[in-house]
Amino acid sequence: MAIVSNTFTRYSSVGIREELSNVIKNISPEDTPFQSNIRSESVSNTYFEWMTDELSAAATNAQLDGDDIGTFTAVTPTSRIGNYTQIMRKDFVLADNLEVINAAGRKSEIAYQLAKVGSELKRDVEFNLLSNQGQNAGSTTVARKLRGLPSWIATNVSKGTGGANGTATTARTDGTQRAMTETMLKTVVQSMWNEGGRPKMVMVGPHVKTVISGFSGIAGQRFSVEGNKPGTIIGAADIYVSDFGNLEIVPNRFQRARDAFVLDPDLCAVATLRPMKQVKLSKTGDAEKRMILVETSLKVLQEKGLGLVADLSTS
């Protein structure tokens, strides 16, 4: 078919308005399950410390009537440990006229960018808390760094060949990767319980989450479908029933996919020296400069109550 000669169409028209949706859709995830599940505390120094202690092992205890004490048991001092805070920030600069231009999807470009970089900074905090890094005091030329969770856990660890625990100032050494098994998880959970821990949550990467869904200890879910109503198919595992309590299985996009953390959230805390805040930087021209900054760290009250299945296959 063909159109009539000299038909005026949109291809020749000059005055057609643009059609631009007034909604901006951001697919990037903002969920930060580690920060959301652990406690929050304030600290007052770039290096902050706390003390840990533990009870002596239970033992036979029977004494004579009227007995006296000739030798006293030596007192074991508490252990003193600490971590450094780490400064994290995001920034942007915008030409002043962007605040008066009629833009799609937002009333204020500054407000939109502040919300965006604020979400990005929250993700950065999650990523760094879970990074495999030792603490660093920093200097005038080296940024101060916090000790990440993988470096803390040393007592209840299942690791691959060649793997080694980290220290206060060093990251853990990665070993040969291997497939996640239910036996590995059970071993770490039992070790935690023997140390007095109360495991409540397993935090994993995407592939390991799918592997755990196939474990025999996964709680079954059943739904009855009545009439012509649509049914629900459950293809994921949210609760693992262990011999030492139920464990919530939580996927985390911002941790290393090769790590599976077995946690008691009560034993970890986000320790913040400077809460996240917006800073308006000095104006030097026809533009607005903004920065969002936070100074925070990780506090692990007792690593013996935590566990790690390390060096896992990620696909």
DAKA-V353549 format. One record per residue. N is the residue number from 0. RES is the residue in three letters. SS is DSSP state (hx for helix, st for strand, lp for the rest). PHI is phi as a letter, one per 20 degrees, with the letter a starting at -180 (* if undefined). Layout:
N|RES|SS|PHI, N|RES|SS|PHI
This chain:
0|MET|lp|*, 1|ALA|lp|b, 2|ILE|lp|e, 3|VAL|lp|f, 4|SER|lp|g, 5|ASN|lp|m, 6|THR|lp|f, 7|PHE|lp|e, 8|THR|lp|d, 9|ARG|lp|f, 10|TYR|lp|f, 11|SER|lp|d, 12|SER|lp|f, 13|VAL|lp|d, 14|GLY|lp|e, 15|ILE|lp|f, 16|ARG|lp|f, 17|GLU|lp|f, 18|GLU|lp|d, 19|LEU|lp|c, 20|SER|lp|g, 21|ASN|lp|e, 22|VAL|lp|c, 23|ILE|lp|d, 24|LYS|lp|d, 25|ASN|lp|d, 26|ILE|lp|e, 27|SER|lp|f, 28|PRO|lp|f, 29|GLU|lp|d, 30|ASP|lp|f, 31|THR|lp|c, 32|PRO|hx|f, 33|PHE|hx|f, 34|GLN|hx|f, 35|SER|hx|f, 36|ASN|hx|e, 37|ILE|lp|d, 38|ARG|st|f, 39|SER|st|c, 40|GLU|st|c, 41|SER|st|d, 42|VAL|lp|c, 43|SER|lp|c, 44|ASN|lp|b, 45|THR|lp|f, 46|TYR|st|d, 47|PHE|st|c, 48|GLU|st|c, 49|TRP|st|b, 50|MET|st|d, 51|THR|st|c, 52|ASP|lp|b, 53|GLU|lp|b, 54|LEU|lp|f, 55|SER|lp|f, 56|ALA|lp|f, 57|ALA|lp|f, 58|ALA|lp|b, 59|THR|lp|g, 60|ASN|lp|b, 61|ALA|lp|c, 62|GLN|lp|c, 63|LEU|lp|f, 64|ASP|lp|f, 65|GLY|lp|m, 66|ASP|lp|f, 67|ASP|lp|d, 68|ILE|lp|d, 69|GLY|lp|e, 70|THR|lp|c, 71|PHE|lp|e, 72|THR|lp|f, 73|ALA|lp|f, 74|VAL|lp|e, 75|THR|lp|e, 76|PRO|lp|f, 77|THR|lp|f, 78|SER|st|e, 79|ARG|st|d, 80|ILE|st|c, 81|GLY|st|a, 82|ASN|st|b, 83|TYR|st|e, 84|THR|lp|e, 85|GLN|st|c, 86|ILE|st|e, 87|MET|st|c, 88|ARG|st|b, 89|LYS|st|c, 90|ASP|st|b, 91|PHE|st|a, 92|VAL|st|c, 93|LEU|st|c, 94|ALA|st|f, 95|ASP|hx|g, 96|ASN|hx|f, 97|LEU|hx|f, 98|GLU|hx|f, 99|VAL|lp|d, 100|ILE|lp|f, 101|ASN|lp|f, 102|ALA|lp|d, 103|ALA|lp|f, 104|GLY|lp|n, 105|ARG|lp|a, 106|LYS|lp|e, 107|SER|lp|c, 108|GLU|hx|f, 109|ILE|hx|f, 110|ALA|hx|f, 111|TYR|hx|f, 112|GLN|hx|f, 113|LEU|hx|f, 114|ALA|hx|f, 115|LYS|hx|f, 116|VAL|hx|f, 117|GLY|hx|f, 118|SER|hx|f, 119|GLU|hx|f, 120|LEU|hx|f, 121|LYS|hx|f, 122|ARG|hx|f, 123|ASP|hx|f, 124|VAL|hx|f, 125|GLU|hx|g, 126|PHE|hx|f, 127|ASN|hx|f, 128|LEU|hx|f, 129|LEU|lp|d, 130|SER|lp|f, 131|ASN|lp|e, 132|GLN|lp|b, 133|GLY|lp|e, 134|GLN|lp|f, 135|ASN|st|b, 136|ALA|lp|f, 137|GLY|lp|m, 138|SER|lp|b, 139|THR|lp|f, 140|THR|lp|c, 141|VAL|lp|c, 142|ALA|lp|f, 143|ARG|lp|f, 144|LYS|st|c, 145|LEU|lp|e, 146|ARG|lp|e, 147|GLY|lp|f, 148|LEU|hx|g, 149|PRO|hx|g, 150|SER|hx|f, 151|TRP|hx|f, 152|ILE|lp|f, 153|ALA|lp|c, 154|THR|lp|e, 155|ASN|lp|d, 156|VAL|st|c, 157|SER|st|d, 158|LYS|lp|c, 159|GLY|lp|f, 160|THR|lp|g, 161|GLY|lp|n, 162|GLY|lp|f, 163|ALA|st|b, 164|ASN|lp|f, 165|GLY|lp|e, 166|THR|lp|c, 167|ALA|lp|g, 168|THR|lp|d, 169|THR|lp|c, 170|ALA|lp|f, 171|ARG|lp|f, 172|THR|st|e, 173|ASP|lp|f, 174|GLY|lp|d, 175|THR|lp|f, 176|GLN|lp|f, 177|ARG|st|b, 178|ALA|lp|f, 179|MET|lp|f, 180|THR|lp|c, 181|GLU|hx|f, 182|THR|hx|f, 183|MET|hx|g, 184|LEU|hx|f, 185|LYS|hx|f, 186|THR|hx|f, 187|VAL|hx|f, 188|VAL|hx|f, 189|GLN|hx|f, 190|SER|hx|f, 191|MET|hx|f, 192|TRP|hx|f, 193|ASN|hx|f, 194|GLU|lp|e, 195|GLY|lp|n, 196|GLY|lp|f, 197|ARG|lp|c, 198|PRO|lp|f, 199|LYS|lp|c, 200|MET|st|b, 201|VAL|st|d, 202|MET|st|d, 203|VAL|st|c, 204|GLY|lp|e, 205|PRO|hx|f, 206|HIS|hx|f, 207|VAL|hx|f, 208|LYS|hx|g, 209|THR|hx|f, 210|VAL|hx|f, 211|ILE|hx|f, 212|SER|lp|g, 213|GLY|lp|e, 214|PHE|lp|f, 215|SER|lp|f, 216|GLY|lp|e, 217|ILE|st|f, 218|ALA|lp|f, 219|GLY|lp|f, 220|GLN|lp|c, 221|ARG|lp|c, 222|PHE|lp|c, 223|SER|lp|e, 224|VAL|lp|d, 225|GLU|lp|d, 226|GLY|lp|l, 227|ASN|lp|e, 228|LYS|lp|f, 229|PRO|lp|f, 230|GLY|lp|e, 231|THR|lp|d, 232|ILE|lp|d, 233|ILE|lp|e, 234|GLY|lp|c, 235|ALA|lp|c, 236|ALA|lp|d, 237|ASP|lp|d, 238|ILE|st|c, 239|TYR|st|d, 240|VAL|st|e, 241|SER|st|e, 242|ASP|lp|f, 243|PHE|lp|c, 244|GLY|st|p, 245|ASN|st|f, 246|LEU|st|d, 247|GLU|st|f, 248|ILE|st|e, 249|VAL|st|c, 250|PRO|st|f, 251|ASN|lp|c, 252|ARG|lp|f, 253|PHE|lp|d, 254|GLN|lp|e, 255|ARG|lp|f, 256|ALA|lp|f, 257|ARG|lp|e, 258|ASP|lp|d, 259|ALA|st|c, 260|PHE|st|e, 261|VAL|st|d, 262|LEU|st|c, 263|ASP|lp|d, 264|PRO|hx|g, 265|ASP|hx|f, 266|LEU|hx|e, 267|CYS|st|c, 268|ALA|st|b, 269|VAL|st|e, 270|ALA|st|d, 271|THR|st|d, 272|LEU|st|e, 273|ARG|st|c, 274|PRO|st|f, 275|MET|st|g, 276|LYS|st|b, 277|GLN|st|e, 278|VAL|st|c, 279|LYS|st|e, 280|LEU|lp|e, 281|SER|lp|g, 282|LYS|lp|e, 283|THR|lp|c, 284|GLY|lp|a, 285|ASP|lp|e, 286|ALA|st|b, 287|GLU|st|d, 288|LYS|st|d, 289|ARG|st|c, 290|MET|st|b, 291|ILE|st|d, 292|LEU|st|c, 293|VAL|st|b, 294|GLU|st|c, 295|THR|st|b, 296|SER|st|a, 297|LEU|st|d, 298|LYS|st|d, 299|VAL|st|d, 300|LEU|lp|f, 301|GLN|lp|b, 302|GLU|hx|f, 303|LYS|hx|f, 304|GLY|hx|e, 305|LEU|lp|d, 306|GLY|st|b, 307|LEU|st|b, 308|VAL|st|d, 309|ALA|lp|d, 310|ASP|lp|m, 311|LEU|st|e, 312|SER|lp|f, 313|THR|lp|d, 314|SER|lp|b
